[in-house]
Amino acid sequence: SIAERLPACRVIGVDRDEGRLQQAREEKELPNLNFIQADVCLNLPKNTYDVIVLSNILEHISDRVGFLRRLLKSVNPSLVLVRVPSFERDWKMPMRKELGLNYFSDAEHFIEHRLDELQTELAEAGLRPTVTHTLWGEIWMCCERIESAGQ
């Protein structure tokens, strides 16, 4: 939808799952939209991008702060858009955690973020949220770089 709404921008989608990429390729073909198969934890892009969108990515990464620091250094974006599922999206997650049960919504998740946890991780990585929304059980943030973070 970004490529469709902003035809003057070049949009690149990255995923490690070829099946997901094929699904995305079949859904929309646009001249300003490309897809790359890669695991961004192993192979960060080397180009500079103005905006990075991390949509349902961070909860799948164990060292999120380290990943974000490497991403900021490698890609040098002006903005980072983050979307993660919220731990507090319904009562079942906190109840399961309190009972000592598996409370993750996906077998590949390392965390179910609370707002304060996400804010802390972003700040440690060198990002400051400028806009925050909780919507449909997710946390959405627009973040800018903190210049003094030594990036």
ZAMARGU-4260 file (C-alpha; in steps of 0.2 Angstrom, whole numbers, plus 5000, padded with zeros to 4 digits):
<rodrens>
0) 5000/5000/5000 | 5015/5012/5003 | 5021/5009/4985 | 5004/5012/4978 | 5001/5028/4988
5) 5018/5035/4985 | 5022/5031/4967 | 5038/5043/4967 | 5046/5032/4981 | 5055/5016/4979
10) 5049/5003/4991 | 5058/4987/4994 | 5050/4973/5004 | 5061/4960/5013 | 5056/4944/5021
15) 5065/4927/5024 | 5050/4917/5019 | 5049/4914/5000 | 5031/4909/5001 | 5026/4926/5009
20) 5036/4935/4996 | 5028/4925/4982 | 5011/4930/4990 | 5016/4948/4990 | 5022/4948/4972
25) 5006/4940/4966 | 4995/4953/4975 | 5002/4969/4968 | 5014/4973/4954 | 5020/4991/4954
30) 5035/4998/4945 | 5042/5006/4961 | 5040/4990/4972 | 5053/4976/4973 | 5054/4961/4985
35) 5070/4953/4992 | 5072/4936/5001 | 5084/4939/5015 | 5085/4937/5034 | 5089/4954/5040
40) 5097/4948/5056 | 5110/4939/5046 | 5111/4951/5031 | 5107/4969/5034 | 5104/4980/5018
45) 5119/4991/5013 | 5110/5005/5005 | 5104/5020/5013 | 5085/5022/5015 | 5074/5036/5021
50) 5061/5026/5030 | 5062/5008/5037 | 5046/4999/5041 | 5047/4986/5054 | 5030/4978/5054
55) 5028/4963/5066 | 5047/4960/5065 | 5054/4965/5082 | 5045/4952/5092 | 5054/4938/5082
60) 5071/4945/5086 | 5080/4940/5103 | 5093/4954/5103 | 5081/4968/5097 | 5092/4983/5104
65) 5108/4976/5095 | 5098/4973/5079 | 5091/4990/5079 | 5108/4998/5082 | 5115/4988/5068
70) 5101/4993/5057 | 5102/5011/5060 | 5121/5011/5057 | 5119/5001/5041 | 5104/5009/5033
75) 5105/5027/5041 | 5086/5030/5040 | 5078/5047/5045 | 5062/5038/5052 | 5058/5020/5058
80) 5040/5015/5058 | 5037/5001/5071 | 5022/4989/5073 | 5022/4976/5086 | 5008/4966/5094
85) 5003/4972/5112 | 5005/4961/5127 | 4990/4969/5134 | 4979/4967/5119 | 4967/4956/5129
90) 4966/4948/5146 | 4972/4930/5141 | 4991/4935/5139 | 4993/4942/5156 | 4983/4928/5164
95) 4994/4915/5155 | 5010/4924/5161 | 5004/4925/5179 | 5000/4907/5179 | 5017/4902/5172
100) 5010/4896/5155 | 5016/4900/5138 | 5008/4916/5134 | 5017/4920/5117 | 5005/4923/5102
105) 5017/4915/5090 | 5029/4900/5093 | 5043/4912/5085 | 5040/4926/5097 | 5054/4931/5110
110) 5043/4944/5118 | 5025/4951/5119 | 5028/4970/5121 | 5021/4981/5134 | 5022/5000/5129
115) 5035/5004/5142 | 5046/4989/5137 | 5046/4994/5118 | 5049/5012/5123 | 5065/5007/5133
120) 5071/4996/5119 | 5069/5009/5106 | 5078/5022/5117 | 5093/5010/5121 | 5094/5007/5102
125) 5095/5026/5099 | 5077/5029/5093 | 5064/5042/5100 | 5045/5039/5097 | 5037/5055/5090
130) 5020/5047/5087 | 5013/5032/5097 | 4996/5024/5094 | 4989/5008/5101 | 4977/5001/5088
135) 4968/4984/5086 | 4979/4976/5099 | 4995/4983/5092 | 5008/4996/5096 | 5012/5008/5081
140) 5026/5020/5083 | 5035/5033/5071 | 5052/5035/5078 | 5067/5047/5074 | 5085/5044/5078
145) 5092/5051/5094 | 5108/5060/5087 | 5117/5059/5104 | 5116/5040/5104 | 5133/5038/5096
150) 5125/5030/5080
</rodrens>
